[in-house]
């Protein structure tokens, strides 16, 4: 995890080509790195323990880092603020910014 300009950035938040290996003119990524999200951004209604898709899409963005989060990997959100978060660290940063932590 890195903190860049006050934002929590995890390994899945950005793609760094310097960590890739080149084999036969193809770039090979390790399992923790993913290419950019295909498809449009989704709109969700965040509930207690579940969310409802309002507008279909492939991902949502973290309210703290702006990082895309695949819907099947979404684990952290706020019902009160109706926001998604990429990690527990992003949640803590959001709470600190709001004066709740």
N, C-alpha and C positions, 0 to 999 in steps of 0.2 A: 504494500500500500504506500502511495506517495501522497503528499499534500502539495498541490500546485495552486498558487494564488489563493490560498485559503480553502480550496476545494479538495475533498478526498477523492483520489483517483486510484482505482484498483487495476490489476492486470487485465481485466476484461474491458476496461473503459476506453482503452486506446490501443491502436495497432502499431507496433514498432517493428518495422521491417528489418532492423539491425539484429533482431533475435532469431530471424529465420535462416534456414540453410538453403542453399541453392543446389539442386540436383538436376542435371540435364536440362538446364534453362527453365526449370520450374521452381517456384518458391514453395517450400514446405513449411507449414506452421505447426507448432506443437499443439497439443489438445486444449490448452488453456487459452489459445489465441483464436479469435474468430474474425472473419471478414465483416465488412459493414453489413448492416441489416437490409435484406431485400424487402420491398413492399412498403406500404404507407404506414404512418404512425397511427396507432389505435387510440380511441378515447374510451376510458373506463369509468364506471361508477364503483368506487371502493366501499365495500361493506365490511362488517365484522367477520373476519375469517374467509371472506370470498369477495370476488369482484364480478361485475356484470359488464359485458362488452356493449358499449353504446354505439361506437363506430368501429367496425372491423379493421384490423391491421395486424402487422407482424410484431410490433414492439411499442413500448411507451418510453418516455425519457425520465431519467432521474431528476427530481426537482432540485437537487443540490449540485450535481456534477454535470447534468445535461447528457450523461451517457445513455445510449440506448439499452433497453432491457427487453429481452425476448419475453413474450407473455408466458411461455412455459417455464421461465426462470424467475419470474416475479415472485418475491417472497416478502418484501417489506413495503408497507404503504401506510398512509394516515387516512383514517375515515373522516376526521374533523377537517383536515386541510385538503382532502381529495388529491393527494400527491403520492407518487411512487418513488422508491429509493433503491439504489443499486446494492447497498450493503448496510449492516448495522452501524458502521462508522458514519455513513452518510446520514442516517437517522439521528445519531447523536449530534452531529454538526448542525443539522436543521434545528434540533431542540435547543442547542446552545445559542444559535442565532436568534431564536424566538424568546430567549430568556427563561426557558422551561427546564434546563438541565443544570 
